[in-house]
């Protein structure tokens, strides 16, 4: 999407930013600004209809202007787009528009989309479905159960068909495989597993796994709650998203908050407090996430950090907390950054997590 030199320089000067595309797990530590942690105003920055309209316009404009194509983008980028837009996400294949999720799940090829039918599962008497993990990849699945977790967030139905070679399976076959494989996770990372299993099986308390034991989510929750967020992908926001799902799952089942559940709630609550405390004066969130204050002249990094944090908060907070002025300011600033860069290619992970956060906030806040 070309820009005139004058238009580009004008946007650049307004933002005081250098547009670069850091990877989602980049370890760059921008210098913290002196005004990163500021007192929170009690005055809202928007009348409700205005904020709702701003978010709707941001989502619509980015859906229309940010183009994905099978010859240029991999599955990692496309599925991140689907977290924000679900079945509406378009993609160009051989110069023709198509719906991205339908394309993938119907068995069509895309770089990085590597799924295969698994063996017959004793628990279902049906084949499972296995997605290859390419640790750290930005083309294929970079984390265990990443695709499944994102599909559950859209959300797609459990009976949604998935064509793999000559077999027609379902997302439930995929999710049952995830349960079966929990003891065999080589990466000891359960963020997306928690998201997938709490979304797809919200009322299940236990299952049989490949080691012959009966499992619950508590060991996974306890493990995740003990990890160092600052050393985790995207400032730990994906781990926090998994823990926030676990906390909501536990509340829904009216379970006691003890052991791993208590640890998860403590981590989530502390991270919410840190995000609010370290919020920048312009409404954006810290580029050091929940670790300490931080800002950056790299607007792509600011969108990624604010977007990941905003997505986590939009899921973790209660309905009444979404209406607080500090969350309104964050939504407004995120929309402003996306508006200012709508003609600029942005790193897909950060941009689409920002849009997914706005979509989730919009649904919970205004579409009850």
N, C-alpha and C positions, 0 to 999 in steps of 0.2 A: 504494500500500500504506500506509493511514493508520496513524499512531502516536498513542497518547494523549499529551497534553502532558507528563504525569509521566514516561512511558517515554522520550519524546524527550529531555527535559532530563537524565534520568539517564544516558543514553548520551552526551549531549553533555558532561556533566561528567566522565565517566570518560575520554573521549578527549581532553578539553581542545582540541576542534577546532571550527572553523566549517565547516559543510558547504556548499561551493559547487561549481560544476561548471565548472572551467576547460576550455578547448578543448585538444585534443591538442598543438597547437603553440604554446600560450601562452608568451610570453616573460617572464612574471613570475619574478623571482629572489628567492625567500624568503630571509630572513636565516639565515645558517648558524648552527647551534647550537654551543655551545662544546664539547660532548662528541660531535660527529659522528664524528671519527676516534678509534677506541678500540682498545686491544690486543685481539687475538683469543683467546678462551678455547679451551682444548683439550678442554673437557668438552662432550659432546653434550647437547642440551636435550631430547631425546626418545629413548625406546626406539623401535626401528624400527616395530613394529606400530602404536604410538600415533600417530606422525607420518603413517603411511600412512592410518590411519583418519581422522585429522583432515583430510587433503587430500581424501579421498574424500567425506567429509561436506560439506566446503566446496563441492566441485564439484556435488554432488547438490542441496544447498540452493539454490545460485544458479541452477541450471538450472530448478528448480521455481518459484522466487520471482520471478525477473527476467523480466518479460513483454515480449515484442515483438509489435507489431501493425502490419499493413499500413497502417492509417489514421493511425498516429502516428509510425512509424519509417521512415527511409529505408534505401536499400541499404547505405550506409556503415555504419550501426549494425548492420544484420542480418548483414552479411558479417563484421564484427568478432566478432559472437557466434558465427558459424560457425567462426572460427579456434579458439575454445575448445571447441566442442561438435560440430562437423562435422555429419554427417547427423542427429544427434539433436536439433538445435536446433529447438524449436517456434516457431511464429508464428501469431498469430490473424489470420484473413482473413474479413471479414464475420461476425464473432463465432463463427467456427468454427476449431478448431485444425487446423493443417497443418504439414508439415515444411518449414522455410524454404528449404533448398537445393533440394529437389525442386520447390518452387514457382517459384523463380527460374529454374532451368535448363529448366523446361518451357515457358518463354516467357510466363509470367504477368506482369502489370504491377506495378511497385513504384517509388515515387518515387526517382529517382536511378539506377535500373537501365537504362542506355542502352547497348545492345549492338547491333551490326549485322553482317551478313555482308559480308566484304571481297571484293575481286576474286580471281580464280583465281591461286593462287600458282604460279610456275614450278617451285618445288621439290617440290610435292606434287600439282599438277594438280587441286587442290581449292580451294574458297573458304576464305579465312582468316576470322577473326572479330576485330572491332574493338570495343573498349570506349572510350567517350568519356571523356576526362579533363577534370575540372573542378578546376583547380589550387586547392588549399586548401579544397575542399568537404568538408562533413561530412554530405552527403546522397548525392552521387554519388561516383564514383571520383576521389580527390584526387591520385593520383600515377600515373605510367606503370606499367602492368602490376601495379597494386596488387591488383586482384581475382584475377588469375591467380596471383600469388605466394601469396596467402592460400589459394586453392583447392589449391595444391600442398602447402601446409603441413598441410592437414587430415588426411591427404592424400586427394584424389579421384583416381580412375584416369584415365589419358590418354584412354581410350575412352568416358568419361562423356559422354552426349549433352547437347547444348545446343541448344534450339529457339530460332531467331531468325526471327520472322515466319513465312514458309512453308518455311523450310529447317531441316533437322536436321543440325547440325554436331557437333563434338566438342571436348573440351578440347585434344586434339592439334592440331586446326585453329587454335585460339586460340594455342597455344604456338608453332606454326610461324609464325604471323603476327608474334608477338613477336620471333622470330629475324629475320625478313625486315625488320622495321621498326627494328632496332637503330640503323642509321646515321641514321634520321630522327627520333630522339628529340629533341623541341624543348626539353625541360626539363633535359637533361643530368643525369639522375638515373636510376641503374640498380639501386637497392637491391632493389626487388621483381622486376626482371628477373633479377638473379642468383639470387634465391630460386627463382623459377619454373623457370629453365632448368637449374639444378643438380638440382632435385628431379625434374622431368619427363624430363630427358635426362641421367641421371647418368653415362653412358658415352660421350657424344658429345664430341668434342674440337674440332670445327669445323663450320661450316655456310656456306651461300651466302646473302648478304643482298641487299637491294634496290639497293645501289650497285655490284653486280657483283663485289664482292670476297669472298674467303673470310675469315670472321671466327672468332676464338676468344674465350674469356671474358677473356683477360688484359688487353686494353685497358680493358674495363669495370671489372675489378678494380682496375687501377692508378688509374683516374680516381676511383673511390669511395674508395680508400685515401688520396687526397690531399685530400679535402674536410675542412672544419672541422666536427667533430662538434657543437660547441657552437652552431653556426648551423644545424644540421640538425633535422628534425622529431623531436620527443620526445627531445631531448638526444642525438640521433645514434644512438639504439638501433636504429632501422630500418636505418640504414646499417651498423651493426655486425652486425645479423642477416644482411644480405646478404653481408658480408665473411666472417662465420663459415661461411655456406654454401659460399662459395668456397674457404675453407681446407679444409673437410672434403672437398669435391669433389676438390681437388688431392691430398690425402692418399690418398683412395680410388683415384685413378688412378696413385698412386706417382710423381707428377711432382716435379721439382726445385722448391724454393722460391727462385726468383730473380725479378728484375724486379718486376712488379706483385704476384706471389704472395708474395714476401718482404715487400713493403710491407704487404700485407693481414694477414699473420700477425703482424707487428710491432704493427700497430694493435689487432688483436684481443687479443693477449697483454697489451699495455699497458692496455687498457680493463678487462680482467678484474682486473688488479692494482689499478687505481684503484677499481673497484667494491668490492673487498674492503677496501681501505685506508680508503675514505670511508664504510663501512657504519656506521650509527648504533648506539648502544648497545642499542636495543630490537630490533635485527635488521633494521629497514627499511634501504633503500638511500637514498643521497643524493638530495634533490630537485634537486640540480644535476648529477645523473647522474655521468658519469665526469670532470667538469671540476674539481670541488672538493667539500668537505664541504657538507652542507646538510640542513636539516629544516624543517618547516612545521607550522603549526597547522591547515592545510587538509587534512583527511583524504583528500579526493578526490584532491588532488595527490599525497599520500604514496602512495596506492594506485596511482596511475598511474605515478609514478616507480619505485617498488619493483617494480611488476608488469612494466613494460617491461624494466627491468634484469634481473629474475629470469628472464624469458622468454629474453632473450639468453644469459644464463649457462647456463640449462638446455639450450640447444642447443650452446653453444661449449665447455663443459667436458667433460673426459674422464669416463668412468663413475666412476672412483675419486674424482674431485674433487667429484662430486655428493654424496658421503657425508660431506664435511667439515663440521665443526660450524657454520662460518659460513653455509653454505648451508642447513643444517637450521634455524638461527635465522631466516633470511630467509623460508623456507617457513612456519615457525610464525607469524611476525609477520604475513605476508601473509594467512594464514588468519584470524588474530585480527581484523585490520582489516576483512576482508570479512564476518566473523561479526557484528561490532559495527554494521555498516552494512547488514545484509541487508534491513532494512525501509526503507531510504533509497534514493531514486533517485540513481544515480551516473552520471557521464559514461561513455558506452558504451565509448569507445576504451580508456580506462585500465582500467576494470573488466574488460573481456573480454580484454585483453592479460594482465592479472594471472591470470585464470582459465586462459588458454591456457598461460601459463608453468607453473602448477601441474599442469595436465594433462600437459604434456610432461615435467616433472620426475617425475611419478607413473609415467608409462610407462617412462621410462629407468631410474628408480631401483628400482622395485618390480615391474615387469611384464616383466622381461627374458626 
